[in-house]
Amino acid sequence: MLVRQAAPMSSAGTTTPPPRPRLDWRLRFAALSLIWGFSFLLIKVGTDGYAPFQVTLGRLVFGTAVLAAAMAVRRERLPRGARTWAHLAVAAFLLNALPFSLFAYSELTIPSTLAGICNATSPLWGMALSLVALSEDRPTRLRVAGLGIGFLGVLTVLGAWQGFAGLDAKGTAMALLASLSYPIGWIYVRRTLAGSTHSNLSLTGAQLLLATLQLAVVTPLFTSLPTRFAPGPLLAIAALGALGTGLAVLVQYGLVAEVGPTTAQMVTYFIPVIATAAGVALLGESLTWSTPVGALIVLAGAALTQARPRPRRRTPTEAATAPRERVPS
């Protein structure tokens, strides 16, 4: 969904490069990893005082407010066209409303460490789905092997050899379904909005706004107003929305524009590590040997699924007979 914008032209007619961000991209990459890694801890804290749908609604409200402020500063408008808004409504459900709610409900019964590791399975689901939904995404032996290794890691995390003893099946299934929702949403976006002329900020701002409206309709139907407003969980929800949903999106787009999507998406592999460390250190969640070992296997498999084959080098004969580009006069 990245839209390349033309560089501004100077008065002399030459192209001026975009301003370089003041903060090095490595520091922003580390900040994004920390923000998303701590998101699962913040969800757990938020659900201690509020219903899962209320946590998700608050998250979306604060996140939308951050993007609205960014759009106002950059003087960007919401996209136009009923068809675009219809596609964005589906994207909002698959990429925001559904997975955010599922993760919030899952953490009622499973630790935040397990939720963070389940989130790392998104590249595995994406690989499996792209083989079916995207004809241009060709399978390779390496990527198929990564898919198998990744799901072996999932079984290790869940302790399959013990018959999943002591594991809340419903909560774990919700977390895995939330992770599956992300690649489904991105495939939908790729098929319907990839050629949009609107900026990423404009599209994402509208998407979060629609997700907020969806939760605003659903939440009163399944929850009642809280009898008291717990300050700790409320602050966690505010941080989850403003940082984990709003600011994180802006940082991610900046990274994609500067270092490319391949490097930017590597943040996925740091999230479960940070989520596990935060859950154990700050929430006192228990950790068995199978959890970190399985997480490493999942990340190794996910990394292999993202591998792309190198282009085959042409032989001297092919290079000599290949048509040459004409140089304009």
C-alpha positions in Angstrom: 0.0 0.0 0.0 3.1 2.2 -0.2 2.6 5.1 -2.6 5.7 6.7 -4.1 5.5 10.4 -4.2 7.5 12.5 -6.6 10.3 14.6 -5.1 9.7 18.3 -5.0 11.1 20.5 -7.7 13.2 23.6 -7.0 12.7 26.9 -8.7 15.6 26.1 -11.1 13.8 22.9 -12.2 16.1 20.4 -10.5 14.8 17.7 -8.3 15.5 18.3 -4.6 15.9 15.2 -2.4 13.4 14.8 0.5 14.7 15.9 3.9 16.6 13.3 5.9 14.9 12.3 9.2 16.8 13.7 12.2 16.7 10.3 14.1 18.8 7.5 12.6 16.6 4.7 11.2 18.2 2.1 13.5 17.0 4.0 16.5 13.5 4.2 15.0 13.6 0.5 14.2 14.5 -0.3 17.8 11.7 2.0 19.1 9.2 0.3 16.8 10.2 -3.1 18.0 9.8 -2.0 21.7 6.5 -0.4 21.1 5.0 -3.4 19.3 6.7 -5.8 21.7 5.2 -4.1 24.7 1.7 -3.9 23.1 0.8 -7.4 24.4 1.7 -6.4 27.9 -0.5 -3.3 27.6 -3.4 -5.4 26.3 -3.1 -7.6 29.4 -3.0 -4.6 31.7 -6.0 -3.0 29.9 -8.1 -6.1 30.2 -7.6 -6.1 34.0 -9.9 -3.1 34.2 -12.0 -3.1 31.1 -13.8 -5.5 28.8 -11.9 -6.6 25.7 -14.1 -4.7 23.3 -13.6 -1.6 25.4 -9.9 -2.1 25.3 -10.0 -2.3 21.5 -12.3 0.7 21.1 -10.1 2.8 23.3 -7.0 1.7 21.4 -8.6 2.7 18.1 -9.8 6.0 19.4 -6.3 7.0 20.6 -4.7 5.7 17.5 -7.0 7.5 15.2 -6.5 10.7 17.1 -2.7 10.5 16.5 -3.2 9.9 12.8 -5.7 12.7 12.6 -3.2 15.1 14.1 -0.5 13.9 11.7 -2.9 14.5 8.7 -3.7 18.0 10.0 0.0 18.9 10.3 0.7 17.6 6.8 -2.5 19.1 5.5 -3.8 15.8 4.0 -7.4 14.9 3.4 -9.3 11.7 3.7 -9.7 9.7 0.5 -12.7 10.2 -1.7 -14.9 7.7 -3.6 -17.4 5.2 -2.3 -15.5 2.3 -3.7 -12.4 3.2 -1.9 -14.2 3.6 1.4 -15.9 0.3 0.9 -12.6 -1.5 0.4 -11.2 0.4 3.4 -14.1 -0.8 5.6 -13.2 -4.4 4.8 -9.5 -3.7 5.5 -10.4 -2.0 8.8 -12.2 -5.1 9.9 -9.5 -7.5 8.9 -6.5 -5.5 9.9 -7.8 -3.7 13.0 -11.2 -4.4 14.5 -11.0 -8.2 14.3 -7.4 -8.9 15.3 -7.3 -6.3 18.0 -10.4 -7.7 19.5 -9.3 -11.3 19.3 -6.0 -10.5 20.9 -7.8 -8.7 23.7 -10.1 -11.6 24.3 -7.3 -14.2 24.1 -5.3 -12.5 26.8 -8.1 -13.0 29.3 -7.0 -16.6 29.5 -3.5 -16.9 28.0 -0.3 -15.0 29.0 0.9 -12.0 27.0 4.1 -14.0 26.1 2.0 -16.6 24.3 0.0 -13.9 22.5 3.2 -12.3 21.3 4.6 -15.5 20.0 1.3 -16.3 18.2 1.6 -12.9 16.5 4.9 -14.1 15.0 3.0 -16.7 13.0 1.6 -14.0 10.7 4.4 -14.4 8.1 3.7 -18.2 8.1 0.0 -17.7 7.4 0.9 -15.1 4.8 3.2 -17.5 3.0 0.5 -20.2 2.9 -2.2 -17.9 1.7 -0.1 -16.2 -0.9 0.5 -19.5 -2.6 -3.2 -19.7 -3.2 -4.3 -16.1 -3.5 -1.4 -14.5 -5.3 -0.4 -16.1 -8.6 2.8 -14.1 -8.9 4.1 -15.4 -5.5 5.8 -18.6 -6.6 6.6 -21.3 -4.0 10.2 -22.4 -3.6 11.7 -25.3 -1.7 13.2 -23.0 0.8 10.0 -21.1 1.5 7.9 -24.3 1.8 10.6 -25.7 4.2 10.3 -22.5 6.2 6.5 -23.0 6.4 6.9 -26.5 7.7 9.6 -25.4 10.2 7.5 -22.5 11.4 4.5 -24.6 12.2 6.8 -27.1 13.9 7.8 -24.2 16.1 4.1 -23.5 16.9 3.6 -27.1 18.0 6.7 -26.7 20.2 5.4 -23.6 21.8 2.1 -25.2 22.5 3.7 -28.4 23.9 2.0 -30.8 21.5 3.9 -33.9 22.8 2.1 -33.3 26.2 -1.3 -33.2 24.6 -1.5 -29.4 25.1 -1.9 -30.0 28.8 -2.6 -26.8 30.8 -3.2 -24.8 27.6 -6.3 -22.7 27.1 -7.4 -23.9 23.7 -9.9 -21.1 23.1 -7.6 -18.3 24.0 -4.8 -19.7 21.9 -7.1 -20.3 19.0 -8.2 -16.6 19.2 -4.6 -15.4 19.2 -3.7 -17.6 16.2 -6.9 -16.4 14.3 -5.9 -12.8 15.0 -2.5 -13.5 13.4 -4.2 -15.2 10.4 -6.4 -12.1 10.0 -3.4 -9.8 9.2 -2.2 -11.6 6.0 -5.8 -12.0 4.8 -6.3 -8.3 5.2 -3.0 -7.4 3.5 -3.8 -9.7 0.5 -7.2 -8.0 0.2 -5.5 -4.6 0.3 -3.0 -5.6 -2.2 -5.7 -6.7 -4.6 -8.0 -3.7 -4.1 -6.1 -0.7 -3.0 -2.5 -1.2 -4.3 -3.0 1.2 -7.2 -4.6 3.9 -5.2 -3.4 7.5 -5.8 -4.0 8.4 -2.1 -1.2 8.6 0.3 -0.5 5.9 2.9 -1.3 8.3 5.7 -4.7 9.3 4.2 -5.7 5.6 3.6 -4.6 4.5 7.0 -6.3 7.4 8.8 -9.5 6.5 7.0 -9.0 2.8 7.8 -8.6 3.5 11.5 -11.5 5.8 11.5 -13.7 3.1 10.0 -12.4 0.5 12.5 -13.3 2.9 15.4 -16.8 3.3 14.1 -17.2 -0.5 13.8 -16.1 -1.0 17.4 -18.3 1.9 18.5 -21.3 0.0 17.1 -20.3 -3.4 18.5 -19.1 -2.5 21.9 -22.4 -1.3 23.5 -24.1 -4.4 22.3 -21.8 -6.8 24.2 -20.5 -4.7 27.1 -21.9 -2.2 29.7 -20.4 1.0 31.0 -17.7 0.3 33.5 -18.8 1.1 37.1 -15.4 2.7 37.8 -12.5 3.9 35.6 -9.3 2.2 36.7 -6.5 4.6 36.0 -3.7 2.0 35.4 -5.6 0.0 32.7 -6.8 3.3 31.2 -3.3 4.6 30.8 -2.3 1.3 29.3 -5.1 1.6 26.7 -4.1 5.2 25.9 -0.4 4.1 25.4 -1.5 1.1 23.4 -3.5 3.3 21.0 -1.3 6.4 20.9 2.0 4.5 20.6 1.2 1.0 19.5 -1.4 2.0 16.9 -0.9 5.6 16.0 2.8 6.5 16.4 3.9 3.0 15.3 2.2 3.4 12.0 4.0 6.7 11.3 7.3 5.2 12.3 6.8 2.2 10.1 6.0 4.2 7.0 9.1 6.3 7.6 11.2 3.1 7.8 9.6 1.7 4.6 10.3 4.9 2.7 13.9 5.1 3.9 15.2 1.5 4.1 12.6 -0.4 2.1 9.9 -2.9 3.1 12.2 -5.9 3.4 14.3 -4.3 6.2 11.3 -2.7 7.8 9.4 -5.9 8.2 12.3 -7.5 10.1 10.8 -5.8 13.1 8.4 -8.8 13.2 11.1 -11.1 14.4 11.9 -8.9 17.5 8.3 -8.5 18.7 7.9 -12.0 20.4 11.3 -11.7 22.0 10.4 -8.3 23.6 6.8 -9.5 24.4 8.2 -12.6 26.2 10.8 -10.6 28.2 8.2 -8.0 29.2 5.6 -10.6 30.3 8.1 -12.5 32.4 9.9 -9.5 33.9 7.0 -7.1 34.5 3.9 -9.4 34.8 5.6 -12.4 36.4 4.4 -14.8 33.8 5.8 -18.3 33.9 8.1 -19.5 31.1 9.0 -23.1 30.3 11.8 -24.2 28.0 9.5 -25.0 25.1 8.3 -21.4 24.8 11.6 -19.6 23.9 12.8 -22.7 21.9 9.6 -22.9 19.9 9.6 -19.1 19.4 13.1 -19.3 17.9 11.9 -22.1 15.6 8.9 -20.0 14.5 11.0 -17.0 13.7 13.5 -19.2 11.8 10.7 -20.6 9.7 9.1 -17.2 9.2 12.4 -15.8 8.0 12.7 -18.6 5.4 9.2 -17.9 4.1 10.3 -14.4 3.3 13.3 -15.5 1.3 13.3 -14.6 -2.4 15.3 -16.5 -5.0 18.2 -14.7 -6.5 17.9 -13.8 -10.1 19.8 -16.2 -12.3 23.0 -14.8 -13.8 23.0 -14.7 -17.6 25.6 -16.7 -19.5 28.0 -14.7 -21.8 26.1 -15.9 -24.8 22.8 -14.7 -23.3 24.3 -11.4 -22.4 25.7 -10.9 -25.9 22.4 -11.7 -27.6 20.2 -9.8 -25.2 18.6 -6.7 -26.7 20.3 -3.5 -25.7 18.4 -0.4 -24.4 18.3 2.5 -26.8 19.8 5.7 -25.5 17.5 8.6 -26.3 19.1 11.3 -28.5 
